[in-house]
Amino acid sequence: MNENTPPFHLAIPVFNLNECRVFYRDILGCEEGRSSDHWIDFNFFGHQLVIHYKPKLEILDLHTNPVDGKNVPVPHFGVVLTWKDFHSLAEHLKNKQIKFVIEPYVRFEGLVGEQATMFFYDPSGNALEFKAFKDMSQLFAK
């Protein structure tokens, strides 16, 4: 992240605070910040992520959109990593036996916007996407 780019703040609902604490802290390696009985702050790759307790709904409204022949969960969030960091994280997640919604792969290979991407859920069903661009200057290229 460019040092002039301000970090974003994102607050998401989780139905099991402790299980999600372990996921974000121990699986993704996010440093834990302030917390209470109802929420926990994390340093999410330089951004502020807050998980807030919300009781579990009986019916989860899962939705996907077709992208590149795959069912992309909506909504989702994540970060853009360096190419090297993306592949290191993908290996780490495989070693932790994370179940991928979309396995790590490369989209638009050899084209404008070539990128690696992967999708998975946290323990409360929040969809995450991590991606990396072969050439970071193509992040917003058409």
N, C-alpha and C positions, 0 to 999 in steps of 0.2 A: 504494500500500500504506500502510495506517495505520502511523505510526511506532511504535505499541505492538504491532504484529503482528510476531512473530519470523519471520525468513526461513526457508524450508525448505531442506533439503539433499537433493539427488537425485544419485545416481551411476548412470550408464547405460553399457552396453557399446557399444563401437564397434570395427569391424574394421580401420579405417584412421584412425589417430590424426591424421595430418597433414591428410588431406582433411576430417575433421570439425573440426579446429582452424580451418581456413579458413572452413568453413560457419558455425560459431558466432561466430567473431571478425569475419569480413569480410562475411558475408551478413546475419546477425542483429544484428551490432554489439555483441556481448557482450565486455566487457573481460576479457582473460586475466589470470589470477592465477598462483599457483604451478603448477609442472609437473615431471614427470619423464619418463623414457623410456616410461612405461606409463600415465600419466594427466595430465590438464590440468584445472585449476579455471577456472571462468568466473563472472562476475557476470551471472546470467541474470535481468535485470529486477529486481535487488535480492535475488535468491536465489542460493544456491550450487549450481551444476551442475558435476559432475565427470564427464568422459568418461574411461572406463577401456578400455584395449585388451583385446579378447577376440577370439581367432581366429574368422574367419567360419565359420558353419555351412553345410554344403552345402545343407541344406533349411531354408528360412525358414518358420516356423510363423505365417503371416499369418492373422489372424482379424478379422472385422468383425461388428458388431451393427447391425441396422437402427434408425436414429433419424431421424425426420422424412423418411422416404423415401430416405435416403442410407445408404451403408455406412460406418459409423464404425469406424476401426481401433482394435483393443484389443490391448495397452494403448496409451495415449497420455498425454502430459503437455503442459503449457503454462502460460500465465498469463492473467489477466484484465487487459486494458488499458482505458484510457479510450476512449471512442467515437472521439475524434479520433486518438489514437495507433494504434488498431486500423486505421483507414482509411489512415493514413500508412504503417504497416507493410505492409498489403496492397498498396498501390501500389509500395512499394519492392521487395517480393518479386516482383511481376509484372515490374518493370523488370529484375530479376536473373534472370528467366525460370525461377523456381521452378515445378516441376510440382506443382500442387495435387491432393490426393486428393479434397478437397471444396473447390471454389472459394469465395471469400468471399461470404457471403450473410447475410440477416437472417432469424432464426427468430422465431416467435411475434409477428410484426409487429402492433402495436396491442394486444397482450395482456400479461398479467402475465409478467414474465421476458423481455421482448423483448430479443434479443441478436444481435449479429453474430458469426459464427464462420468459421473456415477451418482446414483440415487439410492437412499436407504431411509428407513424410519427410525426415530428415537423410540424408547419404550412406551411413550404415550401416543404414538401414531403421527407425530409431526414429521413431514417429509423434508429431507435435506438433500441438496445437490451441491457437490463440490465439482469444480471444473478448473481447467488450466488451458491457456492458449499457447500454441507453439510460438506465436509471435504476439506478445501482449499488446502491441500497438493496434491489433486487429479486434480488440475487445468490442468496439462498436462499429466495425466495418460492415458495409453492405455488400 
